[in-house]
Amino acid sequence: MQKGNIGVTTENIFPIIKKFLYSDHEIFLRELVSNAVDATQKLKTLASKGEFKGELGDLTIQVKVDKNTITISDRGLGLTAEEIDKYINQIAFSGANDFLEKYKDDANAIIGHFGLGFYSAFMVAKKVEIVTKSYRDDAKSVKWTCDGSPEFTLEDADRADRGTDVILYVDDDCREFLEESRIQGLLSKYCRFLPVPVAFGKKKEWKDGKQVETDEYNVINDSTPIWTKKPSELKDEDYKKFYRDLYPMSDEPLFWIHLNVDYPFNLTGVLYFPKIKSNIDLQKNKIQLYCNQVYVTDSVEGIVPDFLTLLHGVIDSPDIPLNVSRSYLQSDSNVKKISTYITKKVADRLQSIFKNDRKEFETKWDDLKIFINYGMLTQEDFYEKANKFALFKDTDSKYYTFEEYQTLIKDNQTDKDGNLIYLYANNTDEQYTYIDAAKNKGYNVLLMDGQLDVPMINMLEQKFEKSRFTRVDSDVIDRLIVKEEQKGEELPSDKRQVLATVFRGQLPNVQKVEFNVDTQAMGETAAPIVITQAEYMRRMKEMANIQPGMSFYGEMPDMYSLVLNSDHKLIKQVLADAESACAEKLVPIESEIAMLTLRMNELHKAQEGKKSDEIPTAEKDELADVEKKLDDQKKQKDGVINEYAAGNKVVHQLIDLALLQNNMLKGEALTNFVKRSIEMI
């Protein structure tokens, strides 16, 4: 028996390994099984070169669990005593590195070139044994034992066959790893696509009312997953089956992209476009990263462009730089190259589908839209490609490219200043009246109901020359696209003021909502009242919901305009009734207002050009008194008009109809509207 000290200067290397190299205890199984795969692949490489002339036989790697131990067994190269000393005791070296140097052409077949992987065993084990025999003809079997201290023993063993058993005596605080279900889960997570068969015990079957083991290995991995094959060897059903295996609860994918590049880096994989329409964050972390079929992570933000983290699938590359434990990505120029390549590949695939089968592309647009919009918003190079196949969808469910739509609307939707106006709605039911009014004008209305449509609109206004997006309910139809200076009969200001007072005083108090009352001649057949919401403020409030730093807008009240159609007979009737009913009370008030206004103007004129200290105190006091009396008289006037309006059922009915049309009539106000409607009928 040989005793010795592991070739390091630190008192105990294992706390260092645990603290700095490995962030998650469970990866010990990945590392040890990967080492076994590595040893097996090396042996196959030697056999292919004629340097090993024996029978390869069954190369299945075995993982076993009993009461206190976990054992990983392989029939690979095995180790001599000298190799144990070099690769296990002297941890600064890696057997795989030496092997890679010798067999550079076969480097991609070797997994374990990260070094130190074996020592992850001490994260869960209080003692580790290696029982191994080299493939070499004159080799003797040996047994290495270490309890986690720098001390080890090396002695002869009686293993007859080549290969290695790594036996972990599991520590008391890690006994969860002795449960079959736990090991089965880890093998499924980390080892399900390793290139060498990995068996966890034997398959079981029901016999005589209980489960019994069979003679057949319980192989847990697919050693030739679809991304290792050529696309020409695969059918659509192969891709769909693989997707179902990865994501058993998901709908069938829209389509997929098979990645296969060997220069200037190695990258293979299959990316799927899943069916989703919203909840971006809930769909992330569905792409699995592998390194030579060894699972690494499902957090691929550093490799895949952010907008493509919405995709599902697998990426496999030995050229993605990882830390020594394969636990996280490290910054590297290759990562940027891979990200750029994936972006280009996705854009080319989308362009190909659009060009070759546009009808099929349109049927999938509602699901694809969130990917493409996200990409155009976040990556300029993707926008340059995607704007050729990105689509607008209108309220009649017709699809147009950006260029096609511009051609469609340029003749009829250009305003007097030469701006192209893109009208849109985000809810065809709630905005039906506004959409219908726009269509009656010969306008086309886009449907922009996606999660990212508001930021898309902002971006497209920057990209498109002399273009503006306006929601159909942001103004009355005649002011949405102003083609010439507004002409026509408008009410005198005093009559507009009466109407504004009548309706403003009867508007309900809605939390965080403010109304501005306006009057416009819209034609006898147009609605008597229209509620609109200005495009800018509404859009800013919507952006505040999705963009940090804009919460200020989110706290502001919603601003609406209540536009009265002075041409409509009901508005004319309300105005006439108000003037008639209030005339007697208003005559003295308006006379007083006229006198006070005249005196106020005289005082203002007398004080023009004078500094404050040049104006006599008496004049200042008189002006303040006149302004206060004028304000009081105006309040009296409003009070008279409001008293009339409070008893006018037509006024309340018109207001409630406008609110109802905009889904703003609720609770008690809605109940009162129903009662009033029945009474009026």
C-alpha positions in Angstrom: 0.0 0.0 0.0 1.2 3.5 -0.9 0.3 6.5 1.2 0.9 10.0 0.0 -0.1 13.6 -0.1 -2.0 15.2 -3.0 0.3 17.6 -4.8 -1.0 20.9 -3.6 0.4 23.3 -1.0 -2.9 24.2 0.6 -3.8 22.5 3.8 -7.1 21.2 2.4 -8.1 21.7 -1.2 -11.7 20.7 -0.9 -13.2 23.7 0.9 -11.6 25.7 -1.9 -13.2 23.6 -4.6 -16.6 23.8 -2.9 -16.4 27.6 -2.4 -14.9 28.7 -5.7 -15.4 26.1 -8.3 -18.8 24.7 -7.7 -22.0 26.6 -7.1 -24.4 23.7 -6.9 -23.9 20.4 -5.1 -25.9 18.4 -7.6 -23.5 18.9 -10.5 -21.2 16.3 -9.0 -23.1 13.6 -10.8 -22.8 15.4 -14.1 -19.0 15.7 -13.7 -18.4 12.1 -12.7 -20.6 10.7 -15.4 -19.0 13.0 -17.9 -15.6 11.8 -16.9 -16.8 8.2 -17.5 -18.1 9.2 -20.9 -14.8 10.9 -21.6 -12.8 7.8 -20.8 -15.1 5.7 -23.0 -14.8 8.2 -25.9 -11.1 8.1 -25.6 -11.0 4.4 -25.8 -13.2 4.5 -29.0 -10.8 7.0 -30.5 -7.8 4.8 -29.8 -9.6 1.8 -31.3 -10.4 3.8 -34.4 -6.7 4.7 -34.8 -5.6 1.1 -34.2 -3.9 1.9 -30.9 -6.4 -0.3 -29.0 -6.9 -3.7 -30.7 -9.1 -5.4 -28.1 -12.9 -5.9 -28.2 -14.8 -2.7 -27.1 -17.8 -4.8 -26.0 -20.6 -3.2 -24.0 -19.6 0.4 -23.2 -22.7 1.3 -21.1 -21.9 3.4 -18.1 -23.5 2.2 -14.9 -24.8 4.4 -12.1 -25.8 2.5 -8.9 -27.1 3.6 -5.5 -27.1 1.5 -2.3 -27.6 2.3 1.4 -24.5 4.5 1.8 -22.8 4.8 -1.6 -23.1 6.0 -5.2 -21.0 4.2 -7.8 -20.3 5.3 -11.3 -18.7 2.6 -13.4 -17.4 2.6 -17.0 -15.4 0.3 -19.3 -13.3 3.1 -20.8 -9.6 3.6 -20.7 -9.0 3.1 -17.0 -6.0 4.4 -15.2 -2.6 3.1 -14.2 -1.0 4.0 -10.8 1.2 6.5 -12.6 -1.8 8.2 -14.3 -3.7 8.4 -11.0 -0.7 10.2 -9.5 -0.6 12.6 -12.4 -4.3 13.2 -13.0 -5.8 12.7 -9.6 -3.1 13.5 -7.1 -1.5 16.3 -9.0 -4.8 18.2 -9.6 -3.1 21.0 -11.6 -3.1 18.6 -14.6 -6.0 17.3 -16.6 -5.9 14.0 -18.4 -8.2 15.3 -21.1 -5.9 18.2 -21.8 -3.0 15.9 -22.6 -5.3 13.7 -24.7 -6.6 16.7 -26.6 -3.1 17.8 -27.4 -2.3 14.4 -28.9 -5.6 13.9 -30.7 -6.5 17.4 -31.8 -8.6 16.2 -34.8 -10.9 14.4 -32.4 -11.1 17.1 -29.8 -14.9 17.6 -30.2 -15.5 14.1 -29.1 -14.0 14.7 -25.7 -16.1 16.1 -22.9 -13.9 16.2 -19.8 -11.5 18.9 -20.8 -12.5 21.3 -18.0 -10.2 19.8 -15.3 -10.9 19.2 -11.7 -14.3 17.6 -12.5 -13.5 14.6 -10.4 -13.1 16.6 -7.2 -16.7 17.7 -7.3 -17.3 14.3 -5.7 -16.2 15.7 -2.3 -19.1 18.1 -2.3 -21.3 15.2 -1.3 -18.9 12.4 -0.2 -16.9 12.0 3.0 -14.7 9.4 1.3 -14.1 8.5 -2.4 -12.6 5.4 -3.8 -11.4 4.8 -7.4 -11.0 1.2 -8.4 -9.5 1.2 -11.9 -7.6 -0.9 -14.5 -6.0 0.5 -17.6 -6.7 -0.8 -21.1 -3.0 -1.4 -21.5 -2.0 -5.1 -21.7 0.4 -5.1 -18.8 -1.7 -2.9 -16.5 -2.6 -3.8 -13.0 -5.7 -2.8 -11.2 -5.4 -0.3 -8.4 -7.5 1.3 -5.7 -7.2 5.0 -4.7 -8.8 6.2 -1.5 -9.2 9.7 0.0 -11.3 11.1 2.8 -11.2 14.7 1.6 -8.0 15.6 3.3 -4.7 16.0 1.4 -3.9 12.4 2.4 -4.6 9.4 0.1 -3.8 5.7 -0.1 -3.0 3.7 -3.3 -3.1 -0.1 -3.2 -3.5 -3.1 -5.5 -7.1 -4.1 -6.4 -8.6 -7.2 -8.0 -10.6 -5.6 -10.8 -10.5 -8.0 -13.8 -11.9 -5.8 -16.5 -10.6 -2.5 -17.9 -12.3 0.7 -16.8 -13.1 2.6 -13.6 -15.4 2.5 -10.6 -15.8 5.8 -8.7 -17.4 5.0 -5.3 -18.8 7.9 -3.2 -19.4 7.3 0.5 -22.1 9.9 0.9 -21.8 12.4 3.7 -24.6 12.5 6.3 -25.8 16.0 5.3 -26.1 14.9 1.7 -28.2 11.7 2.1 -30.8 13.1 -0.3 -28.5 11.9 -3.0 -29.0 8.3 -2.0 -32.7 8.4 -3.0 -33.3 6.8 -6.3 -35.8 9.4 -7.4 -33.2 12.2 -6.7 -30.5 10.4 -8.8 -33.0 9.6 -11.5 -33.9 13.3 -11.7 -30.3 14.5 -11.9 -29.5 12.0 -14.6 -32.5 13.1 -16.6 -31.5 16.7 -16.2 -27.8 16.5 -16.9 -27.1 13.3 -18.8 -30.2 12.6 -21.0 -28.3 13.3 -24.2 -24.7 12.0 -23.4 -23.1 10.3 -26.4 -22.5 7.0 -24.5 -25.3 4.9 -23.0 -25.8 5.6 -19.3 -27.8 3.1 -17.3 -29.3 3.6 -13.8 -30.0 0.1 -12.5 -32.3 -2.3 -14.4 -35.7 -1.8 -15.8 -38.6 -2.9 -13.6 -41.9 -4.7 -14.4 -44.9 -5.8 -12.5 -44.9 -9.4 -11.5 -47.0 -11.2 -8.9 -48.3 -7.9 -7.7 -45.0 -6.1 -7.2 -42.3 -4.5 -9.2 -39.2 -6.7 -9.9 -36.0 -6.0 -11.8 -35.5 -7.3 -15.3 -32.2 -8.2 -17.0 -32.5 -5.1 -19.2 -30.5 -1.9 -18.5 -32.5 1.2 -17.5 -30.8 3.4 -20.1 -31.7 7.0 -19.2 -30.2 8.8 -22.2 -30.6 9.3 -26.0 -27.0 9.1 -27.2 -27.9 10.5 -30.7 -30.3 13.4 -30.2 -31.6 15.1 -33.3 -29.2 18.0 -33.2 -26.3 15.5 -33.8 -27.9 14.4 -37.1 -28.1 16.0 -40.4 -31.4 17.8 -41.3 -31.6 15.6 -44.4 -31.9 12.5 -42.2 -34.9 14.0 -40.2 -38.6 14.3 -40.9 -41.0 16.9 -39.5 -42.3 14.3 -37.1 -38.8 13.7 -35.7 -38.6 17.4 -34.7 -42.1 17.4 -33.3 -41.4 14.3 -31.2 -38.2 15.8 -29.8 -40.1 18.9 -28.9 -42.8 16.9 -27.1 -40.1 15.0 -25.2 -38.5 18.3 -24.1 -41.8 20.1 -23.3 -44.5 17.6 -22.8 -47.2 20.1 -21.7 -46.7 22.5 -24.6 -48.6 23.0 -27.8 -47.0 22.0 -31.1 -44.4 24.5 -32.2 -44.9 26.9 -35.1 -41.7 25.8 -36.8 -38.0 25.2 -36.0 -34.5 26.1 -37.1 -31.7 23.5 -37.2 -28.4 25.0 -36.4 -25.2 23.4 -37.8 -22.0 25.4 -38.2 -18.3 24.4 -37.8 -16.6 27.7 -38.7 -15.5 30.0 -37.2 -16.9 28.1 -34.2 -18.7 24.9 -33.6 -22.4 25.1 -32.9 -25.3 22.7 -33.4 -28.8 22.7 -32.1 -32.5 23.0 -32.8 -34.5 26.1 -31.9 -38.3 26.1 -31.8 -40.8 28.9 -32.1 -43.5 28.1 -29.5 -47.1 29.3 -29.7 -47.2 32.3 -27.3 -48.8 35.7 -27.4 -47.8 37.4 -24.1 -46.2 36.9 -20.7 -42.7 37.2 -22.1 -40.9 36.6 -18.8 -42.8 33.4 -18.1 -41.6 31.9 -21.3 -37.9 32.5 -20.9 -35.2 30.0 -19.9 -36.6 27.3 -22.2 -33.4 26.9 -24.3 -31.0 24.3 -22.9 -27.3 24.8 -23.4 -25.1 21.7 -23.8 -21.4 21.2 -24.3 -20.7 18.1 -26.3 -24.1 16.8 -25.2 -23.4 17.5 -21.5 -26.2 19.7 -20.0 -24.8 23.1 -18.7 -27.7 25.5 -18.1 -31.0 26.9 -19.3 -30.0 30.5 -18.7 -28.6 31.4 -22.1 -29.0 35.2 -22.1 -25.3 35.6 -22.8 -25.3 33.5 -25.9 -28.8 33.9 -27.4 -29.9 37.5 -28.1 -32.5 38.6 -25.5 -35.5 38.5 -27.9 -34.7 34.9 -28.8 -34.7 33.7 -25.2 -38.4 33.4 -25.9 -37.6 30.4 -28.1 -37.4 26.8 -27.0 -34.9 24.1 -27.9 -31.3 23.1 -27.5 -27.9 24.7 -28.3 -24.7 22.6 -28.2 -21.2 24.1 -28.6 -17.8 23.2 -27.2 -16.6 26.7 -28.1 -18.8 28.5 -25.5 -16.4 29.5 -22.7 -17.4 28.1 -19.3 -15.9 28.3 -15.9 -14.1 25.3 -14.6 -17.2 23.7 -13.2 -19.4 24.4 -16.2 -21.7 26.4 -13.9 -21.8 29.7 -15.7 -20.7 31.5 -18.9 -17.6 33.5 -19.2 -17.2 36.5 -21.5 -15.6 35.8 -24.8 -15.5 37.0 -28.4 -17.0 33.7 -29.5 -20.1 34.4 -27.5 -20.8 37.5 -29.6 -20.1 35.6 -32.8 -22.5 32.9 -31.8 -25.2 35.4 -30.9 -24.8 37.2 -34.2 -24.9 33.9 -36.1 -28.1 32.8 -34.3 -29.8 36.1 -35.0 -28.9 35.9 -38.7 -30.0 32.3 -38.9 -33.4 33.1 -37.4 -33.9 36.1 -39.6 -33.0 34.1 -42.7 -35.4 31.3 -41.7 -38.3 33.7 -41.2 -37.5 35.4 -44.5 -37.5 32.1 -46.2 -40.9 31.0 -44.8 -42.4 34.4 -45.7 -41.1 34.3 -49.3 -41.9 30.6 -50.0 -45.3 30.4 -48.3 -46.7 33.8 -47.4 -50.2 32.4 -46.7 -48.8 30.0 -44.1 -46.7 32.8 -42.6 -49.8 35.0 -42.2 -51.6 32.2 -40.4 -48.8 32.1 -37.9 -48.3 35.8 -37.6 -50.3 36.3 -34.4 -48.0 33.9 -32.6 -44.8 35.1 -34.3 -45.5 38.7 -33.8 -44.2 39.0 -30.3 -40.8 37.4 -31.2 -40.3 39.6 -34.3 -41.4 42.8 -32.6 -39.2 42.1 -29.6 -36.3 41.5 -31.9 -36.9 44.7 -33.9 -37.1 46.7 -30.7 -34.0 45.4 -29.2 -31.6 44.7 -32.1 -31.0 47.1 -35.0 -29.5 44.5 -37.2 -32.5 42.3 -36.8 -34.8 45.2 -37.6 -33.0 45.8 -40.9 -33.8 42.2 -41.9 -37.2 41.8 -40.3 -38.8 45.0 -41.7 -39.0 43.2 -45.0 -41.3 40.4 -43.6 -42.9 41.9 -40.5 -46.6 42.5 -41.0 -49.4 44.9 -40.1 -52.8 43.3 -39.5 -55.9 45.5 -40.0 -59.3 45.2 -38.4 -60.5 43.1 -41.3 -57.8 40.6 -40.6 -55.8 41.4 -43.8 -52.0 41.4 -43.7 -49.6 43.9 -45.2 -45.8 44.4 -45.2 -44.7 47.8 -44.0 -44.1 48.9 -47.6 -47.4 47.5 -48.9 -49.4 49.3 -46.2 -47.7 52.6 -46.9 -48.8 52.3 -50.5 -52.3 51.4 -49.5 -53.0 54.4 -47.3 -50.8 57.2 -48.8 -53.5 58.7 -51.0 -56.3 58.8 -48.5 -54.5 59.1 -45.1 -52.1 61.9 -45.7 -52.8 65.1 -43.8 -52.4 68.7 -44.9 -48.8 68.8 -43.7 -47.8 65.8 -45.7 -47.8 63.4 -42.7 -48.9 59.8 -43.3 -51.4 58.9 -40.6 -51.6 55.3 -39.5 -54.9 54.8 -37.7 -55.1 51.9 -35.3 -57.3 50.3 -32.7 -56.4 47.9 -29.8 -59.8 46.5 -29.1 -62.2 46.0 -32.0 -65.3 45.6 -29.7 -64.7 48.6 -27.4 -63.7 50.9 -30.3 -66.2 49.6 -32.8 -67.9 52.9 -33.3 -64.7 54.8 -33.9 -63.5 52.1 -36.3 -66.8 52.2 -38.2 -66.6 56.0 -38.5 -63.1 55.8 -39.9 -64.1 53.1 -42.4 -67.0 55.3 -43.5 -64.4 57.9 -44.3 -62.5 55.4 -46.5 -59.7 55.0 -44.0 -58.0 51.7 -43.1 -57.6 50.9 -39.4 -54.8 48.6 -38.1 -55.3 46.2 -35.2 -52.5 46.9 -32.7 -53.4 44.7 -29.7 -50.1 43.1 -28.9 -48.1 43.4 -25.7 -45.3 45.3 -27.5 -47.3 47.4 -29.9 -47.0 50.6 -28.0 -43.2 50.7 -28.0 -43.3 49.4 -31.6 -45.5 52.4 -32.6 -43.0 54.7 -31.0 -40.1 53.1 -32.8 -41.8 53.0 -36.2 -42.6 56.7 -35.9 -38.9 57.2 -35.7 -38.1 54.8 -38.6 -40.9 55.9 -41.0 -40.5 59.3 -42.7 -43.2 61.8 -41.9 -45.5 59.3 -40.3 -47.7 59.3 -37.2 -49.7 56.6 -35.5 -53.1 57.7 -34.0 -55.6 55.6 -32.3 -59.1 55.9 -33.7 -60.6 57.1 -30.4 -58.0 59.8 -29.8 -60.1 62.5 -31.5 -63.3 63.0 -33.5 -63.2 61.6 -37.0 -62.8 64.9 -38.8 -59.7 65.8 -36.6 -57.9 62.5 -36.9 -56.6 63.3 -40.3 -56.8 67.0 -41.0 -56.6 67.5 -44.8 -57.4 71.2 -44.9 -58.1 74.1 -42.5 -61.4 73.5 -40.7 -64.3 75.4 -42.1 -68.0 75.6 -41.3 -70.3 77.3 -38.8 -69.1 77.2 -35.3 -71.3 78.3 -32.3 -70.5 81.7 -30.8 -68.3 81.5 -27.7 -71.1 82.4 -25.3 -73.3 79.5 -26.5 -70.3 77.1 -26.4 -69.8 78.2 -22.9 -73.4 77.5 -21.9 -73.2 74.0 -23.4 -69.9 73.3 -21.7 -71.3 74.3 -18.4 -74.5 72.2 -18.9 -72.5 69.0 -19.5 -69.4 69.6 -17.4 -71.5 70.0 -14.2 -73.2 66.6 -14.7 -70.2 64.5 -15.4 -69.6 61.8 -12.8 -66.6 61.9 -10.5 -64.3 59.1 -11.6 -61.1 58.4 -9.7 -58.0 59.6 -11.5 -60.1 60.7 -14.5 -60.4 64.3 -15.8 -62.7 65.5 -18.6 -62.4 68.5 -20.8 -65.6 69.6 -22.6 -65.3 70.9 -26.2 -67.9 71.7 -28.9 -67.5 71.1 -32.6 -69.7 71.0 -35.7 -69.5 67.4 -36.8 -72.6 67.1 -39.0 -76.2 66.2 -38.3 -75.7 62.5 -38.7 -72.7 62.2 -36.4 -73.1 61.2 -32.8 -74.3 63.9 -30.4 -71.4 63.3 -28.0 -68.0 61.6 -28.5 -65.4 60.8 -25.8 -61.8 60.9 -27.0 -58.5 60.5 -25.3 -55.4 62.4 -26.6 -52.9 60.1 -28.2 -49.8 61.4 -26.5 -50.8 61.2 -22.9 -52.5 57.9 -23.3 -49.5 56.4 -25.0 -47.2 57.7 -22.3 -49.3 56.1 -19.6 -49.3 52.8 -21.5 -45.5 53.0 -21.8 -45.3 53.7 -18.1 -46.7 50.2 -17.5 -43.9 48.4 -19.4 -40.9 50.8 -19.2 -39.0 51.6 -16.1 -38.4 55.3 -15.5 -41.8 56.5 -16.8 -43.8 55.9 -13.7 -44.5 59.7 -13.5 -46.9 59.3 -16.4 -48.6 56.3 -14.8 -49.5 58.4 -11.7 -51.2 61.1 -13.8 -55.0 61.1 -14.2 -56.5 59.9 -17.5 -57.4 62.9 -19.6 -60.5 62.7 -21.8 -62.3 65.1 -24.1 -66.1 65.2 -24.2 -66.8 66.6 -27.6 -70.4 68.0 -28.2 -71.7 67.9 -31.8 -73.3 71.3 -32.2 -74.9 70.2 -35.4 -76.9 67.4 -33.7 -80.6 68.1 -33.0 -80.4 66.9 -29.4 -77.5 69.2 -28.6 -79.3 72.1 -30.2 -82.4 71.2 -28.2 -80.4 71.1 -24.9 -78.9 74.5 -25.8 -82.2 76.1 -26.6 -83.9 74.7 -23.5 -81.0 75.8 -21.3 -81.1 79.4 -22.6 -84.9 79.5 -22.3 -85.2 78.0 -18.9 -82.3 80.1 -17.4 -82.9 83.4 -19.2 -84.9 85.1 -16.4 -82.3 84.3 -13.8 -79.3 84.9 -16.0 -80.2 88.4 -17.3 -79.2 90.3 -14.2 -76.2 88.1 -13.6 -74.9 88.6 -17.2 -75.6 92.3 -16.9 -73.5 92.5 -13.8 -70.8 90.3 -15.4 -70.7 92.7 -18.4 -70.3 95.8 -16.1 -67.6 94.1 -14.0 -65.7 92.9 -17.1 -65.7 96.4 -18.5 -64.4 97.9 -15.3 -61.8 95.2 -14.9 -60.5 95.9 -18.4 -60.4 99.7 -17.7 -58.3 99.1 -14.6 -55.9 96.7 -16.4 -55.4 99.3 -19.1 -54.7 102.1 -16.6 -52.0 99.9 -15.0 -50.3 98.9 -18.2 -46.6 99.8 -18.3 -46.5 100.7 -14.6 -44.4 99.1 -11.9 -46.1 97.7 -8.9 -45.0 100.5 -6.6 -46.3 103.1 -9.1 -49.9 101.9 -8.9 -51.9 103.4 -6.1 -53.0 101.0 -3.4 -56.6 102.0 -3.9 -56.5 100.9 -7.6 -54.9 97.6 -6.7 -57.6 97.0 -4.1 -60.3 97.9 -6.5 -59.0 95.6 -9.2 -58.8 92.7 -6.7 -62.4 93.5 -5.6 -63.7 93.6 -9.1 -62.0 90.3 -10.0 -63.5 88.6 -6.9 -67.0 89.9 -7.7 -66.6 88.8 -11.3 -65.6 85.3 -10.2 -68.6 85.2 -7.8 -71.0 86.2 -10.6 -69.6 83.6 -13.0 -70.1 81.0 -10.2 -73.7 82.2 -9.8 -74.2 81.8 -13.5 -72.8 78.3 -13.5 -75.0 77.5 -10.5 -78.1 78.5 -12.4 -77.2 76.5 -15.5 -76.2 73.4 -13.4 -79.5 73.6 -11.5 -81.3 73.4 -14.9 -79.0 70.6 -16.2 -79.5 68.5 -13.0 -83.1 68.0 -13.9 -82.6 67.5 -17.6 -82.8 63.7 -18.3 -81.6 64.2 -21.9 -78.3 65.6 -20.7 -77.7 62.7 -18.3 -78.8 60.2 -20.9 -76.3 61.6 -23.5 -73.5 61.6 -21.0 -74.2 58.1 -19.9 -74.5 56.8 -23.5 -71.1 58.3 -24.3 -69.6 56.8 -21.1 -71.2 53.4 -21.8 -69.8 53.4 -25.3 -66.3 53.7 -23.8 -66.8 51.1 -21.0 -66.7 53.8 -18.4 -70.2 53.5 -17.0 -70.3 51.2 -14.0 -71.8 50.6 -10.6 -74.6 52.9 -9.4 -74.2 55.2 -12.4 -75.0 52.2 -14.7 -78.0 51.2 -12.6 -79.4 54.8 -12.7 -78.9 54.8 -16.5 -80.9 51.7 -16.9 -83.7 53.0 -14.7 -83.8 56.4 -16.6 -83.8 54.6 -19.9 -86.9 52.6 -18.9 -88.6 55.8 -17.7 -87.9 57.7 -20.9 -89.1 54.8 -23.1 
